[in-house]
Amino acid sequence: MDEPTGFSASHDHTNCKAELALRVIQGRWKLLVLRELMEGVQRFSALQRALPGVSQKVLTAQLRELEANGVVQRTAYPEVPPRVEYGLTALGRELIPVLEGLHAWGQQVAEATAPETG
């Protein structure tokens, strides 16, 4: 019989890759930023407009963390005024089906826990 692989096979609780993946996308705004970038490359100002309530400081920090984790690419253009664009890297694009799966699972949870009406 084949040895199990992946999440269920790992009993090394100090090196769980699922936990690492969750750390990369956790944060109040990261999933929403990723959702916006799934549509394509966005300028900082467009991201800020699409996410009402996020401060410039927090959005900058979330984008820097996503960039540091190789999920988002920042491109600065030497113009006046400066133009900065953000887009998903190849690794970030690999997250799309994962996020779609999380959304679908969340929908199932919402339906299973919704109070019955009528």
Buried (B, 14 or more C-beta within 10 A) or exposed (E): EEEEEEEEEBEEEEEEEEBEBEEBBEBEBBBBBBBBBBEEEBEBEBBBEBBEEBEEEBBEEBBEBBBEBEBBBEEEEEEEEEEBBBBBBEEBEEBBEEBEEEEEEEEEEEEEEEEEEE
